[in-house]
Amino acid sequence: MRFVLCILLPAVRSGQASETPKGWSDWLSEGQSLNHSGSYSTAAHAFREAPAIAARSAVDDEQMAVLHNALAGAYAQAGRFAEAEAEYRCALALVEKAEGQGSRNYAFLLAEMAILPTQTGNRDEVIALLRQAITVNERTGSIKNINVIRECLAQIFRTEKRYQEEEPLLQDALADLVRSKAADPALMAAAFNNLAVLRFDQERYQESVDLQLESIRVWETALGNEHPSLVAPLNNLATTYLTMARFDDAERTFQRAINLCKKTLGEDHVDYAVILENYAVVLRKVGRKREAKKFKVQGDQIERASNRRNGVGSTTSVTALRSNPALTLQP
């Protein structure tokens, strides 16, 4: 059984309005609107147009980094991880040239790239840089920006089963959001979801359920009942019900996650594969082995195809779903 984490997607600033129809800022605004609605593949098309036009204009490196960052986030949401990594690397090169590796913006971009499934191997250097960024900016940076780095670093620790280091990051992130009078609901929902996954790993299952239900409630209040950001907490809630042997609740919740993922992310998205494979476990538990085999085979096929597209041998134990919280590149 696998969880789907809410990984934090950068939100970007619009540039000045262009007088030319469909200039780079028009494509950027269109992409932002599509991304917010959950139309990630279409958003990627709009974001892809923006840097191509901007490259022919007098656009500075800072704004070009924002455009590549936006495109990277949309690719990641759509499950196109190899393309996302390439765009993050473009943005990182621009920010490093302008601000250096010690800048807050460099840390934000690195955090987003580091949690892609294509990122494997020794992450000690990344961890050290992100720790430093939190220490330097936690008093002067915005809650929103610091929490993005905290959540990404926590997710790295989770993949390495370093739960004692993960927990304070998630608790600090949630505490800051609770204290904030104008907390971004997307960040709040992601914080509840990610802490719920940790509680599951700690075998504190009822606490995990309560946090997942709260994540779903926040998402539904902010974005409605059919936004793709709900797929992650629905999958995670169903997986927890399964572990608790609440098979009816698990099946009902998995079916909602399957239908929503199919409708919004598509049947070729790796998160659809994860949910099908998890659902197959429920079916086996209740003796519906023929159905279970069908869903398991379908999930395996989708996952292998995703791996080939992204140039990875296998997906990580935590499959990444992109949600909508805000990470803003700042001067």
Secondary structure, 3 states (H helix, E strand, C coil): CCCEEEECCCCCCCCCCCCCCCCHHHHHHHHHHHHHHCCHHHHHHHHHHHHHHHCCCCCCHHHHHHHHHHHHHHHHHCCCHHHHHHHHHHHHHHHHHHHCCCCHHHHHHHHHHHCCCCCCCCCHHHHHHHHHHHHHHCCCCCHHHHHHHHHHHHHHHHHCCCHHHHHHHHHHHHHHHHHCCCCCHHHHHHHHHHHHHHHHHCCCHHHHHHHHHHHHHHHHHHHCCCCHHHHHHHHHHHHHHHHCCCHHHHHHHHHHHHHHHHHHCCCCCHHHHHHHHHHHHHHHHCCCHHHHHHHHHHHHHHHHHHHHHHCCCCCCCCEEEECCCCCCCCC
